[in-house]
Amino acid sequence: MFGSSLRIGISFNRWSPRRLFADGTQGLWIDPTDLSSLFQDAAGATPVTDADQPVGLVRDKSGRGNHLSQATSSAKPTLRKDAQGRYYLEPDGIDDLLSVTFGAALGNCTLVFAGPAECTVLWPLSVGTTFELHSGPCYGLVLIAKQLTEGVDL
């Protein structure tokens, strides 16, 4: 039987924001579409399972351990789902925020903020030792302590 043992392997080299941090550069990456990285409490004991739940902890997916958190119940953003089924974080515009404290001030940063229709890229940006996410809707975010170069990093 011709071809019965023939296997064709196709490998897709998909880009991931985690690659940006492979060299140890400081920063963070959050992805609200990954429910396994979201928790209702700042301690990470109660997972977020669907839209319309408060978010008290977002685990950093960069591998750097810079998790965003909020312990105050009334100041937690809410996970929402849009008409296309995409999850996003929605602060109330008054006092909701998630924050992280870095061991040292971050300067010369690039911030990539994914909104509902487009991404906003800011560079250079000095963050200091604390970063607060209080804008939204937030469909994802990368903050990295370097300038990103199209065709090299992206």
C-alpha positions, 0 to 999 in steps of 0.5 A: 500500500503506497503511502500508508506510512507517509507522514507529512509534518507541518510546523507553524511558527506562531508568534507569541508576546512571550517571545518578547521576554525570552531575553529576560527583559522586564515587563508584563503581558496580560490576556483577558481571553485566557480565563485561566489567568484571571481570578476574582480575588487578589490571592488567586483562590477564586477563578473567573469563569465567565463574563460579568465577574470581578477581576482581582488578579490577572496573572502575567503571561510573560514569565516575569511574575508581574501579576496585576492585582486589586484587593478592594472589592469595589475597585476591581474591573469586570470581565466582559464579553463583546458581541463577537464573543471576545473577553475584555476587562472593563474598569468603571472609569471611576476607581477601578484599577489593577496594579503591579509593583516592580523591583526597580523603576522601568524606563524606555518602555513600550506599551501595547494596549489592545482596545476593541478595534485597534492597538495603541502603541506608546514609546518611550514611556517611563513607568517607575516602580508601579504600573496601574491599569485603569483604562478600558476596555482592555482586550490585552496589554504588553508592557516591556522595558525596551523599544520594540522594532517591527520585523524584529520583535513583532 
